[in-house]
Amino acid sequence: MKKTFALLLLAGLVLQGCIVKSVYPFFKESDVVFRKELVGAWMDNDSNKWNIHANPFKPNSYELHYLKGNRDVAFAGNLFTLDGHLYMDLFPVSDNKEEMLFFDLHLVPTHSVAMVEKLTANEVRIKWFNEEWLETRFSQNKIRISHEMIADTDLKPSEDDGMYLLTASTDELQKFIVKYREEAMASFGDGDVSLRWTKIN
């Protein structure tokens, strides 16, 4: 499948708010698990459809299709466990939109990570690590992890209104997840970045 411009797709089309994004995956192959309950047709809390099936090209992985109108956006998904908790890593892989080749060449897909709160045959609840929470901790010097701040070139130097992109290794990302899970969960409120799926059939 072709790589797309979907760097901001999750934040712009699928979610309300901003999510923590990374160049590298949040999982190692040794941490990956497969839960058959995730496979099927789902409706999210904004009445958008998702079709999820096993990835035929990669064992223990998923392909997730987000459907909205005529838009079909595909993600590679992996469930993985860390410190006894379940997480999901998503990575955009294709989009059936009309191509804008020169524009697409300037943008890079990224990984996102969500905490899986509930996973049954009829309901899934996940919460993403929130970029607003991360930004606050960066400003307070309470979190140290390799990252870049990607800002609009039109912004003044004093304006802190860009996008954070984690550049740390998978090992460092996993230490970050384990260390800050409880704090990140407790921070959810007005800036909640969550998703709830209910099974359609």
Secondary structure, DSSP 8 states (H G I E B T S, - for coil): ----SGGGHIIIII-SS-B-EESS-S--GGGEE--GGG-EEEEETTS-EEEEEE-TTSTT-EEEEEEETTEEEEEEEEEEEETTEEEEEEEEEEE-S---HHHHTT----EEEEEEEEE-SSEEEEEE-BHHHHHHHHHTT-----EEEE--TTS-TT----EEEE---HHHHHHHHHHHHHHHHHT-STT--EEEEEE--
